[in-house]
């Protein structure tokens, strides 16, 4: 019998974090499988995965040539079997109650194609803050296409329907921010998302992670928004929001490029991170 959930972990040079990631999967309750995709790592990621999953047939390791996160996720999903999918970054961790709470949410609010939660962003100094700090996310709430256009509202720990993933063609490997692109296209295709307020995963914030390349991330988001506008299927309100988001991303990219030239990348991102910290809700 197939499991209920397939958890896909793409990993590239993740030897320092992959063990904690997989151990956070191992303690999950319920019916699940985990497919780890080593995306051409040049460190000892694969050997650490093998040591960690030895003797636990709920885990599998696939190795492939490097092709990027989106391609690795597509590879893992193709090798999995469950009707519900979840992706977990190799430097992220689930809290122990992740699947328990998500399963309860699915039972209490059936009919959605995407189920998610809040989550912790963890900084190098140990400080942490909620991904969605808006009071709206202190209770169970839905996340619409309009929400996702305006700002990335879906935290990364999403459980989503395989049927919807297949219908939109899966991840697009050419997009650097492959998760934002997928959630946006799922919602645009008629998917619906509900979020529970509990933080159920933790994601580190560091200068070495993929998303730390802020210009590439925003250029990817810009391309996703441009694609959405080009479909000509948005409502007037959605179109206005998409155009506003497109323009804001362009301004953000230009501002960062100018600051990089003046101050350097590291100094710029340090100053911007300090500003975000000062403005963060307490």
N, C-alpha and C positions, 0 to 999 in steps of 0.2 A: 504494500500500500504506500502511495506517495505521501510525503510529509505535507503539512499545511503551509509551511513557510520555507522558502529558499533564501538564505542569507548569502549574498555575494560580497566577497572581500577582495578588491583589487589591490595589489601590493607592488610597489616599485621601490627597491632599496629601503625597505622598511624593517630591517633587522632589529633596530633599537625599540620598535614599538609593537611589532606584530604579535609577540607573545601575550602582552596585556590585552590586546584587541581580541585575540582568539579565546583567551580565558574568560573574557566578558561574555562571549557567545556561549561558551561551554555551560555556564551556570543558568542559561535561560530555560524556562519551563515550557512544556508543550511539545508539539510535533514539528521538528525542523531539521533541515540539512544546511550545511555551510560549505560553499565552494570557494576556495581561495585561489585566486589567479595571480601567479607570479609573472608580472609583465616585463620579463627580461631583466630582472635585477642583476646587478654586478657585485652585490655584497652577499652575505650568507642568509638572506631572507628565506630561501627555499629550505635550507637545512634546519633553520629554526622552526619553520612551519612543520616540517616532518617530525621533528622531535616533540613538538607540542601536541600534534594530533594523533600521534602513534597510539594505536589500540582503540581509538574512538571512531567507529565507522560512520558517524554522522558528518564527519569532515572529509573533504577531498581536496587535493592540490592539483592544479593544472598549471603547467609552465608554457609560456609562449614568448615569441619575440616581442620586443618592446613596440607597442602601438598606441600607447596612451590609455588614460583611465576609461574613457567611453568604450573603446574597443575591448579592453579587458573585461568590463562589465558585460558587454554583449556576449563574449566568450563564456563567461561563467553562467549567465542565464541560459544560454543554449544547452549547457551541460546539466541544468537543474530540472526539477520536475514539479515543484509545488505550484498551486494556483495563485499563491501570494508571494511577492518578491520584496526583498529589502536589500539595500546596499549599505555597506559599512566601510568607511575609510580605514586604512591600515594603521592610522595613528589615532583613531577614535575608539571609544569604548561605550558599550551599552551599560546602563545601570542594571542590576540584577532583576528588577521587576519589569523590564522593557516589554517582553512578549506577553507577560501576564496582564499588564495594564492594556496593551494594545488589543489583545484577544477579548478582554472584557468590553472595551470600547466597540469592537466589531459586533459583539453580541447585543449590546445595548443600543447601538445606532447602526443597524444593518443597512445595506444598500449603497454605501459609498464605495468609490473605487480607489481612494487614497486615505490612509489613516496615519496621523502623525502626532507629534507631541512637542512640547517645549524642550529645551536642552541647555546645557551649560557650555559656555565658552570659557576655557581655562587658560590663564596667562602664565608666562614663565615664572612670575613671582608668587604663584599660587592663588592669586586673586581670581575670582570667577564671577561671571555675570550671566543672566539669562539671555538667550538669543532673542526671544520676543519679550521685551520688558513692558510693552503697552498693557494697560489694565485690561483690555479686551481679552488678552490671553491668560488671564487669571481664572477663566472659566472655560468650559467646553465651547468651542466656536468653529464655524466653518471658514474655510479660506477659498476665496473665489478667484477667478481669472483676473478680475480688476485688482484685487489685493496683490497678486503675484506680479502684475505689470508694474504697479506703483513701487514695489520694493520686494526683494526676496523674503517672502513671509513663511515659506515652508522650510522648517528645519530639516537637516539632512537625514534624520532617522525616520524615514517614511516606509510604510508597508503599502504596496500598490499592486493592483490586479494585473496578472500576467496578460489577460485578454486585452487590456487597454495598452499595455506596453507593446504588445504585438501589433495592435491596430495602428499605432502611430509610427511603427518602424524601428522602435528601440532607441538606444542612444545614438547620437550622431558624433562619431569619433573626432570629427574636425573641430568640434566646439570645445574650447578649453574649459569653460564652466558647464560641463556636461549635465550636471544635476539640475541647475536652474533651467537650462534649455529643455530638459525632459519634463520637469514639472509644468513649465509654461505650456508646452505642446499638449500634455495630458489634459490640462484644464481647458485649453482652447478646443480640444476634440470632444468636449462634453463630459470630461471626468469631473468628479466632485470630491472635495477633501474636507475632512473633519479633524480637528486637533484637540487633544486633551491637554489640560494645563500642566500636568506633572512634567518636570524635566526628566527624561528617560535615557539620555545619553550625554556624553561629554566629549567636546572637541577642543583640542589644544589650539592656541593661537601662538604661532611662532614665525620667525623670519625665514625659516627654511621650508615651510610647507608650501604646497602647490598654490593655494589661494593667496599666499603672500605676494605673488606677482599681481599687484592690483591693476596694473594697466592691461595685462593680458586678460584678466578676469572681466574687467569692464568692457574691453573690446569684444569679448565673447558675448556678454550680455547685450551689448549694442547690436550685434549681428542677430541674436535671437529675437530681439524686439523688432528689428527691421524686417525680419522674415514674417513675424506676426502681422505687422502692418500691411505687408504685401499680399496677405491672404484675402484682403478686402472683406473679411467676414466678421469684423468687430462691430459691436454696437457703437453709436456715436460717443457714449461715455467711455467705453473701452478704448476707442480710437484716440480720443483726446488725452487719456491717461498714457497711452503708448507713445504718442508724439511728445508729451511732456517728459516722459522717462527717457526717450531717445535723446532729446536735447540736453537733459541733465547729465546723461552719461557722456555725451560729447564734451560738455564743459568740464566735467570731472577729469576726463582723460587729458584734455589740453592743459588744465591747471597742473596736474601731476607732472606732465612732460616738462612744463616750464620750470617747476620747482626742482625737478631732478637735475635740470641743466644748471640751475643756480646753486643748489645746496647739496646735490648728490641724492641718490635713492635712499640710503639708510637714514640720513638726517631728516629728509622729508617725511618718511614713514614714521619715524620716531615722533616728530612734531604732530603729525596727524593723529597718531595713536594717543598721544597725550591729550589732544583736544577732545577725542572721543571719550577718554576716561573721565575728563572733567565734566563733560556733558551727560555722562551716563546716569540714569536714575539710581538713587541710593535707597 
